[in-house]
Each structure stands twice: as C-alpha cells, then as structure tokens.
C-alpha cells in the first residue's frame, strides 16, 4: 500500500482540469462536462504538487449533488 506523508487540499484552479479529468477517466467516471463545475471542486496534492485526488459538487441552488470523488491509485 502506498502512503503519502504530506497531502494538501485546495480549491481547484483552471490548470487542474486536465489532471482531474485524467483521474476521472482512470476511474471510469464522467469527465466530459467538467469545466462548468470546476469552481465547485477541491483537489488533493501530494508533496510535489501533483493532483492525486479530487471531489466536486454540481450546484443547483439551493441544493448540490456530489458529482465526483476520485483518488489516484
């Protein structure tokens, strides 16, 4: 089992979209319409700054639906 000593969490930035999409693809999760929801994603980064996980919501005010939760293997 791989462990990560240092992991940080932050709001997703536009530059994170390709990494998030790749994680979603690798997990066979929907990724084609990621861009409109990117503002509602958080990313996990390893100690090198690479995106290793993401979670996002699809907001339909006043409600939201968990869109995706994905972690690199």
C-alpha positions as CSV (number, residue, x, y, z in Angstrom):
1,X,0.0,0.0,0.0
2,X,1.3,3.4,-0.9
3,X,1.2,6.1,1.7
4,X,1.6,9.9,1.3
5,X,3.2,11.7,4.2
6,X,2.2,15.2,3.1
7,X,-1.1,16.0,1.4
8,X,-2.7,19.4,0.9
9,X,-6.2,20.4,-0.1
10,X,-7.1,23.5,-2.2
11,X,-9.8,24.8,-4.4
12,X,-9.3,23.6,-8.0
13,X,-7.8,26.0,-10.4
14,X,-8.4,26.1,-14.2
15,X,-5.0,24.5,-14.7
16,X,-6.0,21.5,-12.6
17,X,-8.8,20.5,-15.1
18,X,-6.6,18.1,-17.2
19,X,-5.3,16.3,-14.1
20,X,-8.8,16.0,-12.7
21,X,-10.2,14.7,-16.0
22,X,-7.4,12.1,-16.2
23,X,-8.2,10.8,-12.7
24,X,-11.9,10.7,-13.6
25,X,-11.2,8.8,-16.8
26,X,-8.9,6.3,-15.0
27,X,-11.8,5.6,-12.6
28,X,-14.4,5.3,-15.4
29,X,-16.3,8.3,-14.1
30,X,-17.9,11.0,-16.2
31,X,-15.4,13.8,-17.2
32,X,-16.8,15.4,-20.4
33,X,-18.6,18.2,-18.7
34,X,-16.1,19.0,-16.0
35,X,-15.4,22.7,-17.0
36,X,-18.7,24.2,-15.8
37,X,-18.4,22.6,-12.4
38,X,-14.7,23.2,-11.8
39,X,-15.4,26.1,-9.4
40,X,-17.0,23.6,-7.1
41,X,-14.1,21.1,-7.0
42,X,-11.4,20.7,-4.4
43,X,-8.1,18.9,-5.2
44,X,-5.7,16.9,-3.1
45,X,-2.0,17.4,-3.9
46,X,1.0,15.4,-2.9
47,X,4.2,16.9,-1.6
48,X,5.4,17.6,-5.2
49,X,2.2,19.5,-6.0
50,X,0.7,16.8,-8.3
51,X,-3.1,16.4,-8.2
52,X,-3.7,13.0,-6.5
53,X,-7.4,13.4,-5.8
54,X,-10.5,15.5,-6.3
55,X,-14.0,15.9,-5.1
56,X,-16.7,18.1,-6.7
57,X,-20.3,19.1,-6.4
58,X,-22.8,20.0,-9.0
59,X,-24.6,23.0,-7.6
60,X,-28.3,23.6,-8.4
61,X,-29.1,26.3,-5.9
62,X,-30.1,25.9,-3.1
63,X,-29.0,22.3,-3.4
64,X,-25.9,20.4,-4.5
65,X,-25.2,16.9,-5.6
66,X,-21.9,15.2,-5.0
67,X,-20.5,15.0,-8.5
68,X,-17.3,13.0,-8.2
69,X,-14.9,11.8,-5.6
70,X,-11.7,10.2,-7.0
71,X,-8.3,9.3,-5.7
72,X,-5.2,8.2,-7.7
73,X,-4.2,4.6,-7.2
